[in-house]
Amino acid sequence: MARKKDIRRYPKKFNGRNYNDAAYTKFRHNVKKRDGGSCKWPGCRNRNRLQVHHILKWSDYPNLRFILSNGITLCERHHKIIRHNEDYYIQFFQQLLGLELLEKIKELV
């Protein structure tokens, strides 16, 4: 059973983000739902300790903070792997999500 994150552990603002903000909560929920509740890293289908990663940085693109296509679900392990190398993975994540969208469209046709 997946462990629920206790938002009381975080101050109202943590890392410049308000984790209690309704828009941010909805964004994270919608990204995880779109991604089937599992890590999107190729070959990983971990369903525990999931985190939503902003493909284009939260700090650099404030107008994209809550846009569904700017988020991807990663397990804690893979999120740590990309930390401090986020720019390197932008195209990788965009292609990954784009390829999955194409596959879903093909299924409908």
N, C-alpha and C positions, 0 to 999 in steps of 0.2 A: 504494500500500500504506500503510495506516495506521501511523503511528509509535507504538510502544509507549512508554508513560510509564515512565521509569526512576525507580522509587521510591527509589533510592539518592540521588537529587538532594534529597530531602526529609529533614529530620531525622525521627526516630521520631515526634515530635509536631510538627505544623505547623499553625498557626492553631487550636490547641486540639484538633486531630483527629489520630488515629493512623491514617495512611494504610496502615499495614501490618497493621492489625487485621483478622482474618478476617471478622468480621461486616460491617465497612465495605466490604471488598473484595467480598463476596458481594452486598451491597446494590447497589453500583455496577454490578456485572455483571448482576444481575437487571433493573435499570431499563433498561440499554442493550439487553438482550435483548428485553424487553417492547416497547420503542420501535423495534424493528427495526434497531438499530444506526445510527440516523441522528438528526439534529437534529429536534425536534418543532415548532420555530417554523414557523408557517404559510408555505408556499411554499419553505421551506428543507429540503433533504434531504441536507445535508452529512454525510458519513460519516467525516470526518477531524477530529482534534483535539476529540473529544467530551468533554464534562464532564457530570457528574450534578449537577443543582441540587436542593436541598431546597426544596420549595414553601413549607412553613412552616419558618422558620429553625431551623437546627441549634442555635443558642444558646438560643432561646426555647422549644423543644419537644423536650427530650431524650428523651421517651418515644416520639417519632415518628421518630427518627433513622434507623432501619433498616426503616421501614414502606414497602413498595413504592409505595403510592399517594401517598406524600409526595415522590416523586422524579420528575424529568423530565430527559430527555436534551437537552442544548443544545450546539451547537458553541461554540467559544471566542468567536467574534464575538458571538453572541446572548447568551451568558452575560455578556459585558462590558457589553452594552447595558443589561441589567437591574440590574447591580450598583448598589447604594445606592438602588434603587427597588423592592426585592423585594416590599414590602407591596402596592404598586400592582398587581403581576402575579399575586397569589395566586389571585384568582377567575378570571382569564384562563386560567391553567394548569389549574386544577381543571376548568373547563368544557371545555377542550381535551381533556383526558384522558377526561372523562365522555362527550363526544360520540363519541370514538373507540370507547369501550366499547359505546355504543349501536349503532354501525354494525356492530361485530363480532357483537353479539347478533342483529341483524336478518339478517345473513348466515347464521346458524345456523338461523333459523326458516323 
